[in-house]
Amino acid sequence: MELTLLREQDAQALWVFETTHRQYFESWINARPETFYTPEGFDQALQTALLQQAADQAFHYLIWLGGELAGRINLTQVRRAHFQSASLGYRIAPTHSGQGLASDAVQAVMQKAFHIHGLKRLEATARPENPASIRVLVKNGFHQFGHSRSSLELHRQWFDLLYFEAHAQAPTTARA
């Protein structure tokens, strides 16, 4: 497995990945806007992602397996001053799920987050109906810190969300 930051030259591979697995991804998360799946909309989303990276606002990694784009893992909503945190999200092609790829990719991106990007805290969410994703997070040192009820609407049905966090080092508490 190899992780690379998103680059302009990855556009075609990413387009194929997103369109090929669209139906699968949309069974777990809300659909991207229809415009995303047009050449213009996709290019705009790609350019936005690249600008976010250049501005230290997000880091979009691609997960390669033997030259094939097998997934993506993102650090978004980067908050620097006073927080040094980001939100972690990932999607693995269904042809590669259940093989430990998500766990390996999360471990690798956590190393990059904490040692290259200087982040101190990562957050992630998972639906209770997705035990595989929960296992990936827990295996990589994430701890659940919250549970919101009926907080995500997907296909006209409401779902709970579990909230997880991981720290670069054990958090310290402020002393009075």
C-alpha positions, 0 to 999 in steps of 0.5 A: 500500500502506498499513500500519496497526496492528491495531485493534478495528474491523479484526476483520471484515476480518481474520476474512475474510482469515484464513478465506478464505486458511486453507488456503493459509497452512496449506500453509506454516505450522502450523495455528492451533488450531481454536478460532481459527476460532470467533467466540469464539476469534477474538475472544480472539486479537484481544484478546490481540493488542491487549493485546500491542500496548498492553504493547509486546510485539508490533506487528501491522500490516495491509497494505491495498491499495486498501481490501482487506486483502491481508496482515499483518506482525507484530513479535512476541516484542519483547525490550526490556532489553539487546536491543531486538529482535523477530521478524518474520513476515508472510503475504500473500494468495495473490491478491497474492503475487508482486507485490512487496507482501511486499517493500514491506511488510517495508521499511515495517515495518522503518522503523517498527521502527527509527524508531518502535518503537526496535528495533535488531534484527529476526529472521526465519525462512524454509524453504529451500523458500520462495525467494520469502520468502528473496528478500524478506528478503535484498532488505530487508537481512536476512542469514542467520546460521543453519540448523537441520536438521529443526526444524519439523514440518508435516503430519508431515514435518520441515523445515529453517529458515533464520535471518535478522537485520537491524539498525537500523545496522551492529552493532558488536563489543565491544572487550576 
